[in-house]
């Protein structure tokens, strides 16, 4: 991996991030669910109140992957945690170590920030990604079930 680097995403990377988000959504068969635009990424990731961070993986100046993360908090540990929202490497660039490098970089950030945990979610049907994560020593949390409210359901609940 000569000429490879990982750097913090900047506002100017919003179009690249949107491109990777769309590629990831296509892979996950959910392209129709992407509501992100160039403007919403610029505002949400790089606005004054943002608590969201991004990384861009580059090979020879070409973006080959990205990661988006934020910090959460564990009351039991009384420490912050690093939550990986998305990790993606373009299909033509997979199997070359870029995904591992992004995860190691994130793990280093978590250690530097004294996070108690480094967590992420993976779709249950995505066996290649699950096998990849488990090969690195990550453990699936089978005892936890994720819950979500969004859209009209969230607005209706909040209004009650």
N, C-alpha and C positions, 0 to 999 in steps of 0.2 A: 504494500500500500504506500508506495512513494507518492510524494506530493499530496498526501491526504491530511486534512485537518477538520476539526470540529470547532465551530465558533458560535458565539451567541447570535441569535437572529436579531436583525435590525428592522426598522420600519420599511426599509427598501426591499426587504425579503418577502413582503406580504404576498406578492404575486407568486413567488416560488412556493410559499407555504400553501396558498390556495390550490396551486397545481397538485401538490402532494396530497392535500386533503381530498381532492376529487379523485385522484388515482386510488387512494385508500378506500374511498366510498365505493368505487367501481369494484374493487377486489372484494369488498364486504357485501356486494349486491345491494347497496343502499344509496346509490347516487342520487336518487330522487329525494332523499332526506337532507341533502346538503343545502343549507340556507346561507352559508357564509359567502360573503362577497369581499372584494378587495378592501372596500371601505370598512366593513365590519371587522375584518381582521386587523386593519390598521388601528381602529379605535379600541378594540377589545384587548389586543395583545400589546400595543405600544402606546396606549393612552396613559394619561397621568395617573389614573386610579387602577391601572392593571396590576393584577397579581399573577399574571400568566407569563411564562417564559418559553422561549424556543431555542432550539439548537439547529444548525444547518451543518450537515456533513458534506464536505467537498473533496473531490478527487480531481487534481489538476485544474482547479478553478470551476469545475462543474458540480452543481448541487446534485448529490446522489441519494440523499435521504434527509429526514428531519425528525425532530422530537419536540413535543409540546408538554410542558409540565407545570405544576403549581404545588404549593405547600398546603398541607392539611395539618391536623393536630390530633394527637392521641392523649386523651385524658388519663388513661391508665399509665402511660409512660411519662406523661407530663413533658412531652417533647414534640417538636414538629415532625412531620413526615413529608416525604417527597412523593407526589402522585404523578405518574406518567399517564397523561391523557392519550397521546398518540405517539407511536413510533412507526416509521415507514421508510423503507428503502425501495427504490425503483426496481421492478422485476429484473431488468437486465443487469443490475448491479448486485443482486443477492448472491450469497455464498462466498463473498470475498472478505467478510469480516467487518463490514460497515455497521451492521446492526449490533454486533458484540461491542464494537468501539463506542457506539452511542450509549449503550447500556452501561458500560464501564465508566464513561464520562459522567453520566447521571449518578451512578453509584458514588463516584468521587465527590460530586457536588453534595450528595446526601451526607457523606462522611464529614466533609468540610463544614457543613451547616449543622452538624451534630443532630441529624435526624434520627429518630428511633426506628423508622421504617422507610422502605422504598417499595411502593406498591403500584400495581396496574391491573387492568382487567383485560380479558381476552375472550372473544366469542367462543362458546362451547364447541361449535362445529369446526373451528379453525385449528385442526390438528397439527398442521405444519408449524404454526407459531407456538402452540402449546408445547410441542416436542422441543422446539428451539429453546424456549424459556426454561423448561425443565432440565435440558442438557447443561444449562449454565448454573443450576443449583436452585432456581426459583421453585417455590412450592405452591401448588394450587390451594386455594382456600375453599375447600368443598363444604365447610360448615357454614359459610356465609352466603346469603342470597342478596343480590343487589335489588334495590327498589328505586323507582323513578316516578316523578310527576313532571309533566311538561305540558306546554300548550294550553288548551282550553281547560283541561283537568286541573292544572296548576292554578290558573286564574280563578276558576270557580272555587276551589278549595280556599285560596287566599281571601276571597271575598266573603266567605261564610262567617 
